Amino acid sequence: MAASDNSSDDSHQDSHLPHSKKQTPTVAPISPEDDPLEHATTSVSHHDMPAATYVVTGDSDVIYNKFSPARKTTIVLAMSFCAFLAPISSTTVLSAVPEVAATYNCDGAIINLSNAIYVLFMGLSPMFWGPVCTVYGRRYPSLISGGLFFAFSIGTALAPNLASFFIFRLLTGFQGTSYLIIGTSAIGDIYKPTERGTAIGWFLSGTLIGPAIGPVMGGIIVTYRSWRVIFWLQTALAGVGFCLIFIFYPETIHYKRSVELQGLSRGQKAHKMWQWLNPFRIIQLYRYPNLLGTALASSSLTWNMYSLLTPIRYVINPRFALTSPITSGLFYLAPGAGYLLGTFVGGRYADHITKKWIRIRGRRVPEDRLRSCIGFLGGVIPACILIYGWSLEKRAGGIPLTVITMFLQGIAQLFCFPSLNTYCLDVMPGRSAEVVAGNYMIRYLFAALGTALCLPAIRGIGIGWNCTIAAVFLVAAAVVVAAITKYGSGWRESMDQRKVDRVKADKEAQIAVGGVVEGGDGEEEHEKPVEEVEKKTTGDEGQGKEVEVGGMQMGT
C-alpha cells in the first residue's frame, strides 16, 4: 500500500496558485528499478522516476515542498507564457491567409494546409519530447527547444518561397509542443494532486488564450504592415520565453533516468537510450482504455476549438458583410475572454470536486476529478457550438448571439481541460510526462485534422452541419469520460493485475532455469526476485491511501 494525499482539505493562503504546508519528514530511497509498469510504487513516488521501493516516514507531501509558494507561482507563470507561443502561432496567421497566399501565388486553402501541418507536427513532437524530459529532466530540453523555436521563427519570417515557408513552419511546430509537455509535467513535480487543478488551469490559460488572441494580433498587423511582421513578433516572443526559462525555471524533476547510464558500456547505454526514448512507448500507453478515453475527450475539445477558430474570416465576414481583417479578428476576442475568465474558476472547481469526493470516499481516486468536466463537455459546449453554427447557417440572431456562444464555449473549455490534464498526472505518476505527451499527441493530431477539413467541410455541407459533427464528437467524448469515471478504477486494476501476473510467470520460469531474471515484457531489464514484483510500500498516514501497481494508481 502507499501513502497518499490527506483526505481533508488542504489549507491555502490568499494566492491565485496553490502551495503546500512546510513539513520535514525523512524519505530514504532504496534502489530505483527500471520499469514503472512492472513494479509497485507509492503514489507519492517521484514523478517520471522509475519504480522504486521507499521507506517513507512523516508526511508524504515532502516532495512537493522543495520550492516556496512564490517560487511555484513564478515557475507556473513562466511556463504559461512559453506554452502560449506554439498555440498562438497556430492561429496568428489565420487573419493573414489571403495576404500570405498572394505573396506565394497560391490558394488560401494551401496556406491553411500549412497551418494544419504545423499543428500536425505539434502532435507528433510529444513522442520525442515526452521521453526526453523524463531522461534528461525538464530544464535543458526546454532551453534547447526554446532556442530552436526562436531560430525557426526567424526562418519563417524570411521564407523566400512556399516550400521554405512550409518547412520552417513545421519545424517551429515540432519545437513548440515541448513547453506544453514540460510545463504540465513540472506542475506534477511541484504540486500535490489536490492542488494541481488550479495550477493547471493557470498554465493552460496560455495555451488557450493564445489561439484566441492570435488572429486579433494578426489582423492588426496585416491591416497596417506586411504579414511577415507576424513572424517577427513571434520571434521576439520566443526570445522572451527563452530568457524566462533561463532565469526563472529551475530543474524540477525528482529523478533523471540519465544517471542510470553511469558505468555502462557504450552498447549498454545505446540499448538503454533506445528503451527510454523509443516513441512507441507512448503509443503503448493506450493499452489502458482510460488513457485512450481521456485523450479522445481532449481531442474533441481541440477539434471543436480549431474548427471554430480556423474559418472565422471565411464564415463571419460574408455573414455580417465585414471587409477588414482587423474587424473580423475582433471576433476572436469572445472565446479569448471566455478562456481568461475560465482560468479563474475552472481549475479551482476541479480541485473542489476532487476534495469533495475524498471526503465522501475517505480516499482519493483519480477518476473522481473527471466528474467536474462531464456536464460542460457533454452539455454546455455542444449546445453552444450548435447554436453558433446554425445561427450563422440560417442568418439568425445577429452578432450578439454569435459572440455570446463563442464566449460561453471559452469558459466551458477551461472547466474541461484542467480536469483532463491533471488526470494524466495523477493516474500514472511514474510516467506522467509520457502520459501527458501521449495526450497532447492525440489532441493535436485531431486539431490538425480539424484545421485541414473545416473549410472543405463548410464549403461542402455548410457551417451548421460542420458544427453538428463537432457537437456529436463532444457528446460521445462526454459519454466516454462518464464511463471512465464509473469503471476506470476497475479497468486499471484489471490491466495491472494481468501485467503483474505475466511478469511473475515470466520471472518464475527464468528463475527455474537460471536463477536470474530479466525484463518481463522486453520494455526494460530487471534483476529482481519475483517477490519484489508484488511488493508495495506503505506510508504512515491512515487516510486516503493509494497504491500504484504497474504504474496506475488505485484507491485502497
N, C-alpha and C positions, 0 to 999 in steps of 0.2 A: 504494500500500500504506500501511498505517497502523500505527503502533506500538501495542502492546497490553500487557497485563499480563505481567509476568515469569513464566516458566513454573515457576520454583522457588517453593517455599512461602514465604509472607510471614511474617516474624517477628512475634510478638505478645508483648506484655507480659502480666503476670498481671492481666488485666481481663476482665470479662464481655463487653465490647464491643470490636470490633477497631479498629485505627488504622493509620496509615501512617507509615513512617520519614520523617524530615525530610530533604529534598533541595532543592537550589537550582538547578534548570535555568532556562533562559531560554525563554520562549514568546513569539513575536512574531506576533500575529494580523495577517492581511492583511484583506480586507474580507468581512464576513458577507454571504451571499446570503439568498434568501427561503425556498426550499422544500427541506427536508431529504430529501424523497423523490425529488428530481430531480438531486441532486449528490453527488459522492463526498465523504465526510468521514472524518476519523480516528476510530477507535473510542474515543480519549480526548478527543474534542472536547467542548465544553461541553454539558452536558445541557440539553435543552429550548431549544437555541440553533439558529438557522437554520444551514444548511450553510455551511461556510467553508473557505478554503484557509489552512493554517497552516504556518509554518516552525517545526519542533519540534527543539530541541536539548536534550540531557540526558535525565533520567529523566521518563517520561511521567506519573508519579504526582504531579507538582507540583500539579495542580488539586485533588487530594484532601488537600493538606497545609495548606489555609488555616486550619483550626481544629485546636487541640490535641486529643489523645485525650480529655482530661477534658471539653472543651467539646462534643465529638461525643457523648459519653455523656449529657451534660446535655440536649442537643437531642433525642436519641432518647427519653429518659425523659419529657421534657415532652410530646413529640408522642404518645408511647404513652398517656399519661394522657388527652390530649384525644381520641385515637382511641377510647378506652374509652367516651366519652359517648354517641354515637349508637347503637352496638350495645346498650349496657346498657338504653337507653330502649326498645329494640325488644322486650325481654323482661321488664322490671321489672313491667309491668302485667299479665303473664300470671297471676300469683298472685292478682290482684285483679279478674279479669274478672267474676265473679259480682257483686261489690260495685259495680263501675262500671255494669254492666248494670242493677242495681237502682236506682241513682241516676237513670238516664235512662229507666227503664221500657222496656227493650228486651231482646232475647235476647242471650245471651253470644256467639253467632256474629256479631252485629253489632259487638261490641267487638273480636272477633278480626279482623273485616274492617277496622276502623280501624287495627289493627296491621299488617295486610297492606298497606294504603295507605301507612302510614308507611314500611315497607320499600320499597315501590314507588317512592316519591319519593327514598329513599336511592339507588335505582338510576338514576333519571332525572337527578339533580343532577350526576353526573360529566360529562355532556355540556356543562354550563356551567362548572363549577369547573376541569376539566382545562385547557381553553384559557385561562381567566382567569389561572391561576397560571403559565402559560407566558408570557403577555404582560406581566403586572404583577408577577411574582415570587411568592415564597411567603409572605412575612411579612404584607403588607397584606390579601390575600384571607383569610388565616387569622384575622386580627383582626376583619375585617368579619363573616365567617360566625360567628365565636365570639360576637360581640355580639348578632347576630340569634338565634342558638341560645338564648342567655340570655333574650332578650326573649320569644321564642315559648314557652319553657318556663313562664314566668310566666303567659302566656295560657292554656296548657293547664291549669295548676293552678287557674285561676279560671274555667274554661269553665262558663257557666251552663246550657248545653243541649247536646244531642248534636251538632248542626250545628257549633257553635263548637269543640267537642272535636275533631271530625274535622279542621276547618280548621287549628287550631293544631298538631295532631299532624303533619299532612302538611308544614306549613311548617317545623316543627322538623326533620323528617327530611331535608328538602331542604338545610338548612344543615350538618347533622352530617357528611355524607359528605366535605365539603371537607377535614377533618382527615385522613381516610384517604388521600386523593389527595396532599395536600401533604406529609404525613409520609413516605409511600413515596418520593415524588419527592425530598424533601430527603435521604433516605438515599442515593439515587443521586447527589446533588450532592456529598456529603462522604466517601463510602467508595469504595474501589477495588472492582471487580467481584468479586475473590476474597474480599472481606471482607463483602460486603453480606448474605449469607445469615444470618450471626449477628445482625447489626443488625436485619434484617427480622424475624427470629424474636422478638427482644425487643419490637420495635414491635408486631407482631401479637398479642403476648400480651394487650395491652389490648383489641383488637378481638374476641378470642375468649373471654377470661375474663369480659368484661363481660356478654355474653348468658347465660353460665352462672350467674353470681352474682346477676344482676339479679332473677330470681324469688325467690331467698332473701331478698334485701333487701325485695322487695315483700311476700313472705309475712309477714315480721316486722312490717312497718309496718301492713299491713291487719289483722293479728290484734289490734293494740293501738290503732291510730289510723285516721283516715279515709284512703281511697285517695289523696286529694289531696295528702297529705304526700309520697307517692312523687314527685310532680312538683315539689314544693318542694325536695326533696332533689336532684332533677335540676337545678333552677335553681341551687342552691348549688354543685354540682359544676361546672356550666357557668361560673360566676363564677370559680372557682378555675382552671379551664382557661384562661380568657381572661387572667388575671393571669400564669400561667406562660408563655404565648406572648408577652405584652407584655414580660416581664422577661428571659426566658431564650432566646427564639428569635430569632436574627438573620436577616438575609436570606442565603440560601444559594445561590440561583440564580446561575449563572455569566454569564448574559446575559438581559436583559429585552428582549423584542421591542418594547416601547413606545418605546425610544429611536429606532427607525426612523421614528417618526411626526414627528420634528422636521423642520421646514422644509417639510412637506407642506401643501397646501391643505385646507380643510375637507372637500371632496368626496373627495380622495385619502385622507384619514385615515379617513373613513367606509368607503371601499372596502376599505382595508387591515384595518380592525377587523372587518368582516364576514368577510373571508377567514380571519382568525385565530380569531375567536370562533364561526364557523359550527359548530353542533353536529354537522352531518353529516360534518365532517372525521373525527370519532371513529368514526362508523359505517363510513366508507370504509376504515378500517384493517383491517376484517375481509375485505378482498380477499385479505389474507395468510392462508392456511389455518392457519399455525402460531399466529397470534394468536387466530383463532377457536377453534382447538382448545384452547388453554390457558384461554381464557375459559369454555368449556363444562366443562372439568375443574374450574375453580374453582367453577362453578355447581353441579356435582354435589355438592361438599362443603357449600356453603351450603344447598342443598336438603335434604341429609341432616341438617344441623345444626338447621335450623329445624323440619323435620318431627319431629325427636327432641324438641326443647325445647318447642315450642308446646303439644302435647297432654298434657304430663305430668300435670297436675292431673286431666284427664278420664280418663286411662288408668290411672295408678298408684293414684290414690285408691280407685276401686272394686276394683281387683285386690287391694290389701292392706288394705282397709277403713280407710282414713285419712279423717279428718274435718277436721283443722285445716290451714289454708293454710300455716302455718309448717312443719308436718311434711312435707307434700308438697314444699315449697320446698327442703328439705334434699337431695332427690334431685338437684337441680341442681348440688350441690357435687361430685358424682362427675365429670362431664365438666369442670367448672371446675378441679378438681385435676389432671386429665389435661392440660389446656391449660397450666397452670402448670409442670408437670414437663416437658412438651414444649418449653417456652420455652428450657430449659437445653441441650437436645440437638438439636432439630430443625434449627435454622439452622446450627449448627456442623457437623452431618452433611452438609448440603447443600454447605457450603464445602469440607469434606473431599473429597467426591466430585468437585467441580469441580477441585480441585488434583490429585487422583489422575489425572484424565483429561488435564490439562495435561501431566503427566509422561509419560503414555502417548503422546499425540499430538505433543508438542512445541509445542503452541499451544493457545489457549483457544477452544473452540467453545461458544456459549451453550447449545445443546441438551443438552450433557453434564450440566448441572446438573439437568435433569429426571429423570435416572436415579435420583436419590435418593428420589423420591416414588412411583415406579410400583408397587412392592410394597405399600406402605401404601394407596395409592389403590385398587388392584385386588384386594387380598387381605385385609389386616387390617380395614379399615373395613367392607367389605361383610359379612365374616364376623361382626363384632360386631353390626351392625345387624340381621342375620338372626336371630342368637341372641336378641338383645334383643326383637325383635318377636314371634317365635314362642313364646318362653318366657312372655311376657305373654298371648298369644293362648290358649295351651294350659294356662296356670296351672301352669307347671313351673319349678323352680329356686329360687323364693323371692327375697327381697330381695337376698342376696349376689350371685347371678348377674346380676341387673339392674344393680346398682351396678358390678360389675366390667366388664361390657361397655360401659357408659357411660364409665367411666374410661379404658379402652383406646382407645375412639374419640377421646377428647380428646387423648391422647398422639399418636396416629397422624395426626390432622389437623395438628399442629404439625410433622410431618415432610413434609407436602404443601404447605401454604400458603407457607412461606418460599421453596421452590423455584419455585413458580409465579409469585409476586410478583416475585422477583428476576429471573427470566427476562424479565419485562416490562420491567425496567430495562435489562437487558443487550442485548436483541435490537435495540432501536431507540433508542439514547441521544439522538439528535437530537429525538425526540418522546416521551420517556419518560413525561412527565406525561399526555399524551393516551392512550398505550397503557395506563397504569395506570388512567386514568379509564374507558376502554372496558371493561377487565376488571371493574372494580367495577360498572359499569352492568349488564352481563350477569349478573354474580354476584348482585346484589341484586334484579334482576327475577325470577330464579329463586327467590330467597329469599322474595320476596313471593308468588309463585305457590305455593310450598310451605306458607307460613303460611296462605294462604287456603284451600287444598284439603285440608290434612291432616285436619282434624276431619270434614268431609263424607266424605272417603275412609274414615276409620276407622269412621264410623257405617255406611257402605255395604258395605265389603269386609273390615273388621277390621284391627287393628293389624299382624297378621302379613303380610298381603298388601301393606299400605301400606309396610312396611319392605322387602319384597321388591322393590317398584318402585324404592325408593331404592338398593338393592344393585345392581340391574341397571344403573341410571344410572351408578353409581360404576365398575362393571367396564367399561362401554362407554367411560367417560372415560379409564380407565387404558389401554385399547387405543389410543385416540386419542393420548395422551401418548407411548406407546411408538412410535407411527408418527412423531410429531414428532421424537423423539429420533433415529430412524433416517434419516428423509427430510427433516427440517426444513431442513437446510442447503441441500439441493438445491432445495427449494421456494423458498427465499429468493433463491437465485441466479437461478432461472428468472424469478421475478416482477420482480426488479431489472433483469435484462438486458432484458426486454421493455419496461420503463419507460424505460430509458436509450435503447434503440433508437427508441422512439416519440418521445422528446424530441429526439433527434438528427435524426430525419427531419423533424419539425415545424420545427426551427430552421434546418435546411438549406433548407427550402422558403421560409421567411421571409427568410433572407439572400439567396436568389436573387432575390427581388422587391423587397426594401427595404434589406437590409444590417443591420437592427436586429432583434433577436429579443425576443419577449415570452414569458410563461409557457407551458410546453409543454402542460399539460392544463387550464389555466384556474384551477388552485388558487392559484397565486401569479404574480407578474410577475418577469421577469428581463431583464437586458440584458447577456448574456454571450455570447462566441463559442461556437460549437458545441464546439470543442476542450475547453473547460473542463468540459463535462458529463462527460467521461471522466477528468478529472484526479483523481489520488489523491495524498494526502500521505504522505510516508514518514518514519518515525522512525528513530532510530539504534540501536535495540535489535534484536538479531538473533533473539531468540526470541519466540514467542507473538504473532506479528504477526497483525493482523486488518485487514479493510477493510470500510467501510460504504458500500455502493452503494445509492442510493435510500433510504437511511435504515436498512437492515437489515444487521446485522453478518454477515460471513462469515469463517471461518478461512482463512488463506492459508499 
